[in-house]
Amino acid sequence: MSQVPIASRTVRLSVAAPAFNEADNIAAAVEEWRSYLEGHPAIGAWEIVVCDDGSTDATRAILEDLRKGCPELVVVGFEHNRGAGAAIAAAIAATRLDWVVLLDSDGQFPIANLGRFLDRIRDGEGAAFSGARIRKADGLPYRWGSALSGAIGNLLHRTRYRDFNSIFKVVYGPLFRALPLESGGMNCSTEITARVVEAGHDWIEIPIEHRQRGGGSRGWRFWRGARDRALFVGYLGYRRWLLRLGVLRPPAVPAVSGEHADPALEVR
């Protein structure tokens, strides 16, 4: 397995983000990310990779327009909607730099949270960092659902993470790009937490800010999302049990120098 760089002077960083019908938010999000990455002295080379998940609004057109003035912006996408998990996996796979920060395009996770991570990354403290939301800005039903599934996830994996489901994650690039992600919906952040633990790494949690959506509405329905989350957590538990019995092998996480091409993915 590749060794994580230690005591680097600057961090070479990729932002990876999914976007589905985020025309109300995507321009502001990309500009916020760009301004932060350009201005932070601890960040060296950087890029922004956004996967448009078959949006039916102006999201793709806005991204293409932004790309004209920002060569560091990489736009990938699907012709038809495939779900947040597929978009997150595609965005991660298209990154190229040493570290990858996973964000969402709705503006709920300010990139300024990254400032709390950079020194610890440069000091070589670990390969996987996760943002623990100090106060979740979601509605009460969503907070309850997240808390319940997070508690079950901790129980299944014998961990004690404060925010098992947080999407704000900073992971060493070769490790992140090698994770075998299967989730097709909004459970991808939960799966990433579980997969890194299965690969033998501990998450370092750092408190972060979480804010209200910048505009628009969620791309998934609450009850369907709750059903899918329950089923997916059950699947993770079954998988964890099989791993403990030795029926399944833990995932091999080698150094990865390229991406596995997806024939359905457009790269521009």
FENKA-V50781 format. One record per residue. N is the residue number from 1. PHI is phi as a letter, one per 40 degrees, with the letter a starting at -180 (* if undefined). PSI is psi in whole degrees, -180 to 180 (999 if undefined). OMEGA is omega in degrees with one decimal (NA if undefined). Layout:
# FENKA-V50781
N | PHI | PSI | OMEGA
N | PHI | PSI | OMEGA
This chain:
# FENKA-V50781
1 | * | 142 | 179.7
2 | c | 145 | 176.7
3 | c | 139 | 177.4
4 | c | 132 | 178.8
5 | d | 138 | -178.6
6 | b | 140 | 175.4
7 | f | 41 | 175.7
8 | c | 145 | -179.2
9 | c | -41 | 175.4
10 | b | 162 | -178.8
11 | b | 127 | 174.2
12 | c | 116 | -163.1
13 | b | 135 | 171.6
14 | b | 135 | 167.6
15 | c | 131 | 175.4
16 | b | 132 | -176.8
17 | a | 142 | 171.7
18 | c | 158 | 175.9
19 | a | 127 | 174.8
20 | b | 115 | -179.5
21 | f | 52 | 180.0
22 | b | 36 | -179.0
23 | d | -30 | -179.2
24 | c | -19 | -171.1
25 | b | -24 | -163.9
26 | c | -39 | -179.2
27 | c | -45 | 179.5
28 | c | -39 | -179.8
29 | c | -50 | -178.5
30 | c | -42 | 179.7
31 | c | -38 | 176.4
32 | c | -45 | 179.4
33 | c | -45 | -177.5
34 | c | -46 | -178.8
35 | c | -41 | -179.2
36 | c | -47 | -177.1
37 | c | -39 | 179.2
38 | c | -34 | -170.9
39 | c | -12 | -174.5
40 | c | 124 | -175.7
41 | c | -19 | -179.0
42 | c | -4 | -179.1
43 | b | 125 | 177.6
44 | c | -117 | 176.5
45 | c | 145 | 179.9
46 | a | 161 | 175.1
47 | a | 159 | 175.6
48 | b | 123 | 178.7
49 | b | 118 | 179.1
50 | b | 130 | 174.9
51 | b | 116 | 174.9
52 | c | 116 | -173.4
53 | c | 59 | 177.3
54 | g | 40 | -178.4
55 | d | 145 | 177.5
56 | b | 2 | 176.0
57 | b | -152 | -174.4
58 | c | 13 | -176.6
59 | d | -50 | -177.1
60 | c | -42 | -179.9
61 | c | -40 | 178.7
62 | c | -43 | 178.8
63 | c | -43 | 179.2
64 | c | -37 | 178.1
65 | c | -41 | 178.0
66 | c | -35 | -177.6
67 | c | -28 | 179.7
68 | c | -33 | -179.0
69 | b | 6 | -177.5
70 | a | 89 | -178.0
71 | c | -16 | 178.4
72 | c | -7 | 178.3
73 | c | 124 | 177.2
74 | b | 127 | -179.6
75 | b | 121 | 172.6
76 | b | 164 | -178.0
77 | a | 168 | 177.4
78 | b | 147 | 177.8
79 | c | -37 | 179.4
80 | b | 154 | -179.0
81 | d | 129 | -179.9
82 | b | -1 | 177.9
83 | h | 155 | -175.5
84 | d | -38 | -178.9
85 | c | -43 | 178.8
86 | c | -39 | -179.8
87 | c | -40 | 177.7
88 | c | -46 | 179.8
89 | c | -40 | -180.0
90 | c | -40 | 178.9
91 | c | -44 | 178.7
92 | c | -44 | -178.1
93 | c | -28 | -177.5
94 | c | -4 | 178.0
95 | c | 161 | -176.0
96 | b | -14 | -169.1
97 | c | 179 | -168.5
98 | c | -36 | -177.9
99 | b | 147 | -179.5
100 | b | 126 | 173.0
101 | b | 126 | -179.3
102 | c | 124 | 179.7
103 | b | 173 | 171.3
104 | b | 162 | -173.9
105 | c | 7 | -177.0
106 | c | 2 | 175.6
107 | g | 6 | -176.4
108 | c | -22 | -178.9
109 | b | 97 | -179.7
110 | c | 135 | 179.4
111 | c | -18 | 177.1
112 | c | -20 | 173.5
113 | d | -27 | -176.7
114 | d | -26 | 180.0
115 | d | -28 | 179.4
116 | c | -13 | -175.3
117 | c | -31 | -163.9
118 | c | -45 | 180.0
119 | c | -38 | -178.6
120 | c | -33 | 173.7
121 | c | -47 | -178.2
122 | c | -29 | 178.6
123 | c | -3 | 177.5
124 | g | 35 | -176.4
125 | c | -22 | -178.7
126 | a | -177 | -178.4
127 | b | -10 | -175.1
128 | a | 122 | -179.1
129 | b | 141 | -178.4
130 | b | 139 | 178.5
131 | c | 122 | 177.3
132 | c | 115 | -177.0
133 | c | 121 | -179.8
134 | c | -46 | 177.0
135 | a | 115 | -177.6
136 | c | 133 | -177.5
137 | c | 4 | 178.9
138 | c | 166 | 175.8
139 | c | 164 | -175.3
140 | d | -44 | 179.5
141 | c | -39 | 179.7
142 | c | -38 | 178.9
143 | c | -41 | 178.1
144 | c | -46 | 179.9
145 | c | -42 | 179.7
146 | c | -41 | -179.3
147 | c | -42 | -178.9
148 | c | -49 | -178.9
149 | c | -34 | 176.7
150 | c | -40 | 178.1
151 | c | -41 | 178.3
152 | c | -42 | 177.8
153 | d | -42 | 177.5
154 | c | -41 | -179.7
155 | c | -44 | -177.5
156 | c | -36 | -174.1
157 | b | 3 | 178.6
158 | f | 44 | 178.7
159 | b | 175 | 179.7
160 | b | 49 | -178.3
161 | c | 141 | -178.6
162 | c | -35 | -175.3
163 | b | 78 | -174.7
164 | c | -29 | -171.3
165 | b | 7 | -176.8
166 | c | 137 | 178.1
167 | c | -19 | -178.9
168 | c | 101 | -177.5
169 | b | 145 | 175.0
170 | b | 117 | -171.7
171 | b | 144 | 175.7
172 | d | 128 | -169.8
173 | d | -53 | -179.7
174 | d | -36 | 176.8
175 | c | -48 | -177.4
176 | c | -45 | -176.4
177 | c | -17 | -179.0
178 | c | -7 | -178.2
179 | c | 133 | 178.7
180 | c | 89 | -175.3
181 | c | 134 | -176.1
182 | b | -22 | -173.2
183 | d | 136 | 178.9
184 | b | -11 | -175.3
185 | b | -144 | -175.1
186 | c | 6 | -177.9
187 | c | 8 | -174.5
188 | c | -37 | 179.8
189 | c | -37 | 175.5
190 | c | -43 | -179.9
191 | c | -41 | -179.9
192 | c | -44 | 177.4
193 | d | -48 | -178.3
194 | c | -43 | -176.2
195 | c | -40 | 179.4
196 | c | -39 | 175.9
197 | c | -43 | 177.9
198 | c | -32 | -179.3
199 | c | 0 | 174.2
200 | g | 15 | 179.6
201 | b | 144 | 173.2
202 | c | 142 | 173.9
203 | c | 137 | 170.5
204 | c | 114 | -177.4
205 | c | 138 | 179.6
206 | b | 131 | -179.1
207 | c | 139 | 179.2
208 | b | 164 | 175.0
209 | c | 144 | 175.6
210 | b | 132 | -175.3
211 | b | 172 | 179.4
212 | c | 155 | 174.6
213 | d | 147 | 177.8
214 | c | -24 | -178.7
215 | i | 176 | -179.6
216 | g | -162 | -178.1
217 | b | 165 | 179.1
218 | c | 148 | -179.7
219 | c | 12 | 179.0
220 | a | 154 | -178.5
221 | c | 146 | -173.5
222 | c | -52 | -173.5
223 | c | -39 | 175.9
224 | c | -41 | 178.1
225 | c | -39 | 178.4
226 | c | -42 | 177.8
227 | c | -47 | -178.4
228 | c | -39 | -179.8
229 | c | -42 | 178.7
230 | c | -45 | 179.5
231 | c | -40 | -176.3
232 | c | -41 | 177.1
233 | c | -38 | 175.3
234 | c | -40 | 177.6
235 | c | -44 | 179.3
236 | c | -38 | 178.5
237 | c | -43 | 178.3
238 | c | -42 | 178.6
239 | c | -43 | -179.7
240 | c | -40 | 178.6
241 | c | -44 | 179.3
242 | c | -35 | 176.8
243 | c | -42 | -179.6
244 | c | -33 | 178.8
245 | c | -13 | -177.0
246 | g | 8 | 176.8
247 | c | -36 | 173.8
248 | b | 150 | 174.9
249 | c | 144 | 173.5
250 | d | 149 | -177.9
251 | c | 134 | 173.3
252 | c | 131 | -178.4
253 | b | 79 | -178.9
254 | c | 170 | 170.1
255 | c | 135 | -176.7
256 | b | 127 | -177.1
257 | b | -3 | -179.5
258 | a | -179 | 179.1
259 | b | 151 | 172.6
260 | c | 116 | -174.2
261 | c | 138 | 175.3
262 | b | 117 | -176.0
263 | c | -18 | -179.6
264 | c | -1 | -174.0
265 | c | 130 | 175.0
266 | c | 131 | 176.2
267 | b | 129 | -177.3
268 | b | 999 | NA
